[in-house]
Amino acid sequence: MSCGSLEPAFWWIFNEQMTEVSPQTPRITELRRQRPRSILLRLSCFVVLGLIIWAWLASGPLLGRLSHEQRWRNFWNFVADLQPGPARRGEGWDSVPSWALELMNSGGWEAMGNTFAISLMAILIAAVVVLPTLLCSSRRLAARDSLGIFGGQGQRIFDMGVGVIGTCIRGAHVLARAIPEYLLAFLLLSLLGPQVWPLILALAIHNFGILGRLWGEVLENADMSAARQARLAGAGRIGVFTTVLLPELFNRLLVFFFYRWETCVKDATVLGMLGLLTLGKLIMLAKGFFWDEMIFYVLLSASLIWMADLLTGILRSRLRQAQAGV
């Protein structure tokens, strides 16, 4: 049989085998028909919607004594007050940019800068304090037989001391994240007076506990094979941590760092309600009197968080590109 006659037969057998091996992929419409449906979930949605409508229309001691007509009237009055002042006064939407610029010049820029600076200083202080403590707070590194390697009888007292210090550090992490940052800021303002450092320290203490837990979990769940090899080669705990574990886990640590920084921006806004000039103070001063200004400062705070998220995304992307280039 010639090669020309063998080639069509070969491709026919190959196509038949591939047809038998590879299953037919259902279409999207078929997948939609086959998806599971929960009657309880749909019924719960209708019940919740009905309760919301009932709470809006009903009245009573628990729901308030306002009628639903008064509630609707208050709602539409609130919506009308949310319009920028120039548009509400009939000056037109063309004058809204100048109104917004006036708000920024009368304290918005300063409050925005303070909010950003407080959040950045707080997360940097927390990270600088947490990073060295990971060496003692990690159960795998601070154990007597670090990474499953017996260190000898001579280091018994040293290992016991490291274990006690690690227990104290983990307890400090729990205590720091258990106390709300708002309460910490209130107490520090009473001690240090009305300045910016109580807010920075309150956020730094709270994030010390949270970053300690998050970074500690990253270290506890990491692959220790390379670290164990370095330990067998004679490297100490500090050398293993700084030359092996830290470079290997840096990306994951950085993800949690940026996540907490974005949260610090929101917390710094809220802490401004204690009286210091951040976006939170401007929101508190405008609340109840100038709803349009309050919404403007709320949107300004949201834009600051969005810019922080954008900046962290760019930094992480550049870091991934640098690592890929290496």
Contacts in CASP RR format, 6 or more apart in sequence:
PFRMAT RR
TARGET T0000
AUTHOR 0000-0000-0000
METHOD contacts of the structure
MODEL  1
MSCGSLEPAFWWIFNEQMTEVSPQTPRITELRRQRPRSILLRLSCFVVLG
LIIWAWLASGPLLGRLSHEQRWRNFWNFVADLQPGPARRGEGWDSVPSWA
LELMNSGGWEAMGNTFAISLMAILIAAVVVLPTLLCSSRRLAARDSLGIF
GGQGQRIFDMGVGVIGTCIRGAHVLARAIPEYLLAFLLLSLLGPQVWPLI
LALAIHNFGILGRLWGEVLENADMSAARQARLAGAGRIGVFTTVLLPELF
NRLLVFFFYRWETCVKDATVLGMLGLLTLGKLIMLAKGFFWDEMIFYVLL
SASLIWMADLLTGILRSRLRQAQAGV
26 34 0 8 1.000
55 63 0 8 1.000
56 68 0 8 1.000
56 71 0 8 1.000
57 68 0 8 1.000
58 68 0 8 1.000
59 65 0 8 1.000
59 66 0 8 1.000
59 67 0 8 1.000
59 68 0 8 1.000
66 74 0 8 1.000
78 291 0 8 1.000
80 88 0 8 1.000
81 88 0 8 1.000
81 291 0 8 1.000
81 292 0 8 1.000
82 291 0 8 1.000
82 292 0 8 1.000
82 295 0 8 1.000
83 292 0 8 1.000
84 93 0 8 1.000
84 96 0 8 1.000
84 99 0 8 1.000
84 100 0 8 1.000
84 292 0 8 1.000
84 296 0 8 1.000
85 91 0 8 1.000
85 96 0 8 1.000
85 99 0 8 1.000
85 292 0 8 1.000
86 92 0 8 1.000
86 93 0 8 1.000
86 95 0 8 1.000
86 96 0 8 1.000
86 98 0 8 1.000
86 99 0 8 1.000
87 93 0 8 1.000
87 95 0 8 1.000
87 96 0 8 1.000
88 292 0 8 1.000
100 296 0 8 1.000
103 293 0 8 1.000
103 296 0 8 1.000
103 297 0 8 1.000
104 112 0 8 1.000
107 277 0 8 1.000
107 282 0 8 1.000
108 279 0 8 1.000
108 282 0 8 1.000
108 297 0 8 1.000
108 300 0 8 1.000
110 277 0 8 1.000
111 277 0 8 1.000
111 278 0 8 1.000
111 279 0 8 1.000
111 280 0 8 1.000
111 281 0 8 1.000
111 282 0 8 1.000
111 297 0 8 1.000
112 279 0 8 1.000
112 300 0 8 1.000
112 304 0 8 1.000
114 196 0 8 1.000
114 268 0 8 1.000
114 276 0 8 1.000
114 277 0 8 1.000
114 278 0 8 1.000
115 265 0 8 1.000
115 268 0 8 1.000
115 269 0 8 1.000
115 278 0 8 1.000
115 279 0 8 1.000
115 280 0 8 1.000
115 301 0 8 1.000
115 304 0 8 1.000
116 265 0 8 1.000
116 268 0 8 1.000
116 304 0 8 1.000
116 308 0 8 1.000
117 196 0 8 1.000
118 196 0 8 1.000
118 199 0 8 1.000
118 200 0 8 1.000
118 203 0 8 1.000
118 264 0 8 1.000
118 268 0 8 1.000
118 271 0 8 1.000
118 278 0 8 1.000
119 203 0 8 1.000
119 261 0 8 1.000
119 264 0 8 1.000
119 265 0 8 1.000
119 267 0 8 1.000
119 268 0 8 1.000
119 308 0 8 1.000
120 261 0 8 1.000
120 264 0 8 1.000
121 200 0 8 1.000
121 204 0 8 1.000
122 199 0 8 1.000
122 200 0 8 1.000
122 201 0 8 1.000
122 202 0 8 1.000
122 203 0 8 1.000
122 204 0 8 1.000
122 207 0 8 1.000
122 264 0 8 1.000
122 268 0 8 1.000
123 203 0 8 1.000
123 204 0 8 1.000
123 207 0 8 1.000
123 257 0 8 1.000
123 260 0 8 1.000
123 261 0 8 1.000
123 264 0 8 1.000
125 200 0 8 1.000
125 201 0 8 1.000
125 204 0 8 1.000
126 203 0 8 1.000
126 204 0 8 1.000
126 205 0 8 1.000
126 207 0 8 1.000
126 208 0 8 1.000
126 209 0 8 1.000
126 211 0 8 1.000
126 260 0 8 1.000
127 211 0 8 1.000
127 257 0 8 1.000
129 204 0 8 1.000
129 208 0 8 1.000
130 208 0 8 1.000
130 209 0 8 1.000
130 211 0 8 1.000
130 212 0 8 1.000
130 215 0 8 1.000
131 215 0 8 1.000
133 166 0 8 1.000
133 169 0 8 1.000
133 212 0 8 1.000
134 212 0 8 1.000
134 215 0 8 1.000
134 216 0 8 1.000
134 219 0 8 1.000
134 241 0 8 1.000
135 141 0 8 1.000
135 142 0 8 1.000
135 237 0 8 1.000
135 238 0 8 1.000
135 241 0 8 1.000
136 142 0 8 1.000
136 162 0 8 1.000
136 163 0 8 1.000
136 165 0 8 1.000
136 166 0 8 1.000
136 169 0 8 1.000
137 166 0 8 1.000
137 169 0 8 1.000
137 170 0 8 1.000
137 173 0 8 1.000
137 212 0 8 1.000
137 216 0 8 1.000
138 216 0 8 1.000
138 219 0 8 1.000
138 220 0 8 1.000
139 220 0 8 1.000
140 146 0 8 1.000
140 147 0 8 1.000
140 219 0 8 1.000
140 220 0 8 1.000
140 224 0 8 1.000
141 147 0 8 1.000
141 219 0 8 1.000
141 237 0 8 1.000
141 240 0 8 1.000
141 241 0 8 1.000
142 159 0 8 1.000
142 162 0 8 1.000
142 163 0 8 1.000
142 165 0 8 1.000
142 166 0 8 1.000
142 237 0 8 1.000
143 159 0 8 1.000
143 163 0 8 1.000
144 151 0 8 1.000
144 155 0 8 1.000
144 156 0 8 1.000
144 159 0 8 1.000
144 160 0 8 1.000
145 151 0 8 1.000
146 159 0 8 1.000
146 231 0 8 1.000
146 237 0 8 1.000
147 224 0 8 1.000
147 227 0 8 1.000
147 228 0 8 1.000
147 231 0 8 1.000
147 240 0 8 1.000
148 228 0 8 1.000
149 228 0 8 1.000
149 231 0 8 1.000
149 232 0 8 1.000
151 159 0 8 1.000
172 208 0 8 1.000
172 209 0 8 1.000
173 208 0 8 1.000
173 209 0 8 1.000
173 212 0 8 1.000
173 213 0 8 1.000
174 209 0 8 1.000
174 213 0 8 1.000
176 205 0 8 1.000
176 206 0 8 1.000
176 208 0 8 1.000
176 209 0 8 1.000
176 210 0 8 1.000
177 206 0 8 1.000
177 209 0 8 1.000
177 210 0 8 1.000
177 213 0 8 1.000
179 205 0 8 1.000
179 206 0 8 1.000
180 206 0 8 1.000
181 202 0 8 1.000
181 203 0 8 1.000
181 205 0 8 1.000
181 206 0 8 1.000
181 267 0 8 1.000
181 271 0 8 1.000
182 202 0 8 1.000
182 270 0 8 1.000
182 271 0 8 1.000
182 274 0 8 1.000
184 201 0 8 1.000
184 202 0 8 1.000
184 205 0 8 1.000
184 206 0 8 1.000
185 198 0 8 1.000
185 199 0 8 1.000
185 202 0 8 1.000
185 203 0 8 1.000
185 271 0 8 1.000
185 274 0 8 1.000
186 274 0 8 1.000
188 197 0 8 1.000
188 198 0 8 1.000
188 199 0 8 1.000
188 201 0 8 1.000
188 202 0 8 1.000
189 198 0 8 1.000
189 274 0 8 1.000
191 198 0 8 1.000
192 198 0 8 1.000
194 275 0 8 1.000
194 276 0 8 1.000
195 276 0 8 1.000
196 276 0 8 1.000
199 268 0 8 1.000
199 271 0 8 1.000
199 272 0 8 1.000
199 274 0 8 1.000
199 276 0 8 1.000
199 278 0 8 1.000
202 271 0 8 1.000
203 264 0 8 1.000
203 267 0 8 1.000
203 268 0 8 1.000
203 271 0 8 1.000
206 267 0 8 1.000
207 260 0 8 1.000
207 263 0 8 1.000
207 264 0 8 1.000
210 260 0 8 1.000
211 256 0 8 1.000
211 257 0 8 1.000
211 260 0 8 1.000
214 256 0 8 1.000
214 260 0 8 1.000
215 253 0 8 1.000
215 256 0 8 1.000
218 249 0 8 1.000
218 252 0 8 1.000
218 253 0 8 1.000
218 256 0 8 1.000
219 245 0 8 1.000
219 249 0 8 1.000
222 245 0 8 1.000
222 248 0 8 1.000
222 249 0 8 1.000
224 245 0 8 1.000
226 244 0 8 1.000
226 248 0 8 1.000
227 240 0 8 1.000
227 244 0 8 1.000
227 245 0 8 1.000
230 239 0 8 1.000
230 240 0 8 1.000
230 243 0 8 1.000
230 244 0 8 1.000
231 240 0 8 1.000
235 243 0 8 1.000
235 244 0 8 1.000
246 253 0 8 1.000
251 316 0 8 1.000
251 319 0 8 1.000
251 320 0 8 1.000
251 323 0 8 1.000
254 316 0 8 1.000
254 319 0 8 1.000
255 316 0 8 1.000
258 312 0 8 1.000
258 313 0 8 1.000
258 315 0 8 1.000
258 316 0 8 1.000
261 308 0 8 1.000
261 312 0 8 1.000
262 305 0 8 1.000
262 308 0 8 1.000
262 309 0 8 1.000
262 312 0 8 1.000
265 301 0 8 1.000
265 304 0 8 1.000
265 305 0 8 1.000
265 308 0 8 1.000
266 301 0 8 1.000
266 305 0 8 1.000
268 278 0 8 1.000
269 278 0 8 1.000
269 279 0 8 1.000
269 280 0 8 1.000
269 283 0 8 1.000
269 301 0 8 1.000
269 304 0 8 1.000
270 280 0 8 1.000
271 278 0 8 1.000
271 280 0 8 1.000
272 278 0 8 1.000
272 279 0 8 1.000
272 280 0 8 1.000
272 281 0 8 1.000
272 284 0 8 1.000
273 280 0 8 1.000
273 281 0 8 1.000
273 283 0 8 1.000
273 284 0 8 1.000
275 281 0 8 1.000
275 284 0 8 1.000
279 297 0 8 1.000
279 300 0 8 1.000
279 301 0 8 1.000
279 304 0 8 1.000
280 297 0 8 1.000
280 301 0 8 1.000
282 293 0 8 1.000
282 297 0 8 1.000
283 294 0 8 1.000
283 297 0 8 1.000
283 298 0 8 1.000
283 301 0 8 1.000
286 293 0 8 1.000
286 294 0 8 1.000
286 297 0 8 1.000
287 294 0 8 1.000
288 294 0 8 1.000
END
